Amino acid sequence: KGLQFFRCRSGLLLGLWLPHCLTQTTPSNTATSKPTTTPTPSPSPRPERLKVRLSGYPRKHNEGRIELFYKGEWGTICDDDFTIANAHVLCHHLGFVSATGWTHSAKYGKGQGKIWLDNVQCHGGEKSIEFCKSRGWGNSDCTHDEDAGVVCKDERIPGFVDSNAQVDENKVEEVRLRPVVGVAKKKLPITEGVVEVKYKDGWAQICDVGWTAKNTRVVCGMLGFPHERKVNKNFYRLYLERQKNNFHLHSVACTGTEVHLAACPLEFNKPNATSSCAGGMPAVISCMPGPLFMQNSGLKKKLKISSNVRLKGGAKVGEGRVEVLKDNVWGTVCDDRWNLLSASVVCRELGFGSAKEALTGARMGQGMGPIYMNEVKCLGQERSIWDCPVKNITSENCQHSEDAAVRCNVPYMGLETSIRITGGRTRYEGRVEVLTSDPNGTQSWGLICGENWSTKEAMVACRQLGLGYANQGLQETWYWDSSNVTDMVMSGVKCMGNEMALSQCQYHKTVSCQRAAAKFAAGVICSETASDLVLNASLVEQTVYIEDRPLHMLYCAAEEDCLSKSAAKANWPYGHRRLLRFSSQIHNIGRADFKPKAGRHSWVWHACHGHYHSMDIFTHYDLLNANGTKVAEGHKASFCLEDTDCQEGISKRYECANFGDQGITVGCWDLYRHDIDCQWIDITDIKPGNYIMQVVINPNYEVAESDFTNNAMKCNCKYDGHRIWFHNCHIGDALSEEAERRFEKYPGQLNNKIS
């Protein structure tokens, strides 16, 4: 192993990349990783490059306790004399552009084993922590209570692959396709043309002698395309022979699994060579776009993307938590050994290019279903992640805090050039302005009518701008500076929420806006992160029962509108209402705390129950008959949003008592027990039969979430007039389409029909 690593090192020094360098994976980022065996000494005195990792909890992917792999074992660094300069060196080593801070006193938990370094003093520019001053390896007077940690800026060094395989940045960073055919120049994405690499201040070509389909596959993957196509070289030869070509690369020998051209063995042109590409021409390629980026709708039908793999919770197209379908139920993938090769297989099977990043530690939020795969080891050419070797999961080795995610390369569509936001205090907020063309082709900016503009439309605008999730969609923007743009050019915008651009949403063909002044234009506040609420479906199934509650105990509930309409006609205080009761446990599995939209100044005090309501409607509880008609409903204002309990290592932040702050922390849940007021559906008027019970959280999209498709929960429900049974309770997006269709068609028993 030591010898193989040395060959990679020397390959790097020569500017040549050996393909197996890329397939080496760094140890996983979990604190429980076992030390690897001691490498055998290499035949050369050159030492193996120091390995660095982040460990501990609670942490994000770009922060943690620093651990160093030295002499065959992992150890920590003592916080004595630690500085931000030390943190810069360590963050650089890990592939981040810089450090934003460092931590002392084992903030991320105590490490184990050796304390390798103490009294470390770097200037900040060192290539590795081993070149900084210290007391020497293993010489320390500290305990693990003093373990140091770092917080790195969440921005990767361009071209950085992993801590053992660094791209030589001077050689190949940017690659583009230059279209030659006139028609192709106008249309995006560009799928065919001359391959060019950034060189000095311009662009240079690659000689196509010995060029293979594997090289094409790598370039297409970088540019966001899943597959390569054959190209008519003769057609291009005539044109390119008349051009002055500037060859920078003499030959390329990719294996086809690399995620970047720089990771392939490359031969560069010698400056004084007489013939730069004898018998060849500039490399020309053609790529096949995925269905989302296809212009030709006829081809879209033929191009099938995987139906048993999906991405969830990402802000942009082509990123998200990886979920896989098994036995009609969606589940997640554990991040042990998760790397760019496996991530690229997922990206390509979903119609994107190769992977830009393989993300660990539930970077795109946590899943709620089963965890199906662990230690995925794709070679890179598999058609699906299901074809890759995996380890079976045991509950000890994986939790949802280790859910794997990806960021895929996607084609450049230029969508962000036709929209901008202005007037806000930061680049994440402002009034939305869109670019329009008049019949003469003159382009100008215009406003969007704020009427009916909601979180869903804001989600699309933020995605189009590349600014993450929508925190809010604003119908009035009078408090922001006005630009010189005053005309309304778009109205009636209605989006599903998953579109790539506002132009893909429905909108009026001719502008129709009641309040056309600029202060009533649509605005957005975007955010890098968002919450994600999910109901615990199995708890609903376990806790359901019927209670006949006397009317004299329901005055408060009636006042808060928690009974069905017929209760108003009842003979108060005599008689009772029949209530279907259950517990709701609402988890925040996203990456930002869930907070009420309204500030505390506008919360409403309910004297009856003695607390404030922070949202008008937090949850809908409905009973539907077989054809989907609502036959009974419950309605839950946010009685009070708070952290009832949290995952291990996370502390509660929200508590309702004494006019406390309301919300649900990431990794925590709010429990509404079955025995509290309004935690029910009034089924007094319901006849025996089969129904669907449905719970919808945040039904009006009042608060931003990274994923609204998991906000509904459904159960099959059988009521015989005395007792009630729930079964098959599941989150709205937990089952396959086929299983969901079967669920909806649930026929019920004929002898129990509603008359």
Number of C-alpha atoms within 10 A of each C-alpha: 11 14 14 11 19 20 17 20 22 14 15 19 11 12 20 19 28 21 18 15 21 22 18 13 17 16 17 19 21 17 17 11 12 11 12 11 9 12 13 10 14 16 9 8 7 11 10 16 16 15 17 25 24 26 26 22 18 14 16 18 16 18 26 26 27 28 27 21 18 18 12 12 16 23 22 28 26 26 23 19 11 20 19 20 20 23 26 29 25 28 27 22 25 23 21 20 18 24 22 15 16 23 22 17 17 21 20 23 21 19 24 15 10 20 24 21 25 25 20 22 19 22 14 19 14 17 12 20 23 16 14 18 14 17 14 14 14 15 14 18 12 15 15 20 15 21 28 28 30 26 25 26 17 16 11 18 16 13 18 19 21 17 17 22 21 20 21 18 14 9 17 19 17 17 20 17 19 17 18 15 12 8 8 15 14 10 12 15 20 20 22 22 22 21 24 23 22 16 18 9 6 9 17 20 22 27 26 20 16 12 17 15 15 17 23 24 28 26 29 32 34 26 26 29 29 26 22 22 15 12 14 10 13 9 9 18 14 10 11 16 12 8 8 7 16 17 20 24 23 18 18 22 19 26 20 21 27 28 27 25 25 23 29 24 18 21 16 15 17 12 8 7 8 8 9 20 21 10 9 15 21 25 21 27 23 23 23 22 28 24 19 14 19 15 13 9 9 9 12 16 10 9 14 13 17 15 12 17 21 21 21 21 27 23 26 21 19 22 26 23 24 25 26 22 19 14 8 15 18 22 21 28 27 27 27 24 18 26 28 28 25 26 28 34 27 31 32 28 23 24 25 33 33 36 29 23 20 20 24 25 22 25 22 28 31 26 27 19 16 19 23 20 25 23 20 23 21 25 15 24 17 18 13 20 24 17 13 17 14 16 13 11 17 12 7 6 11 18 20 20 19 24 29 31 32 29 26 31 26 28 23 13 13 10 16 17 11 18 19 18 20 20 18 18 10 10 13 21 23 23 29 25 26 20 14 15 10 8 6 6 8 8 12 13 19 21 25 27 30 30 20 15 23 24 25 20 28 27 32 27 31 32 26 24 20 17 20 22 29 30 26 23 26 23 20 19 21 15 9 16 14 16 11 9 13 17 16 24 20 24 25 20 20 17 22 12 20 17 18 21 21 24 16 14 17 13 15 13 9 10 14 15 19 10 13 20 16 23 20 22 29 28 33 28 24 27 18 15 22 28 25 27 24 25 25 20 23 17 14 23 20 14 14 16 16 19 15 14 13 14 18 12 11 19 13 16 15 16 11 17 15 22 25 18 13 11 17 10 7 13 10 14 12 9 12 19 20 18 20 21 22 21 21 21 18 23 25 27 29 26 23 21 22 24 20 23 13 13 12 15 7 11 15 13 13 14 9 11 12 9 17 22 21 25 24 17 17 23 20 19 21 22 25 18 17 17 10 11 12 15 14 20 21 22 23 20 18 19 21 23 27 25 25 17 18 19 12 10 11 14 14 17 18 21 17 16 12 7 11 15 18 24 23 30 27 27 24 24 27 22 18 19 14 18 12 11 17 25 21 27 24 29 20 17 12 14 15 16 21 24 24 24 23 22 24 21 21 20 15 14 15 19 22 28 27 25 21 21 15 19 22 23 22 23 23 22 22 20 17 13 11 7 12 16 16 21 16 13 21 24 24 19 16 21 20 17 13 9 14 16 11 11 16 14 11 14 11 15 10 9 7 15 12 11 6
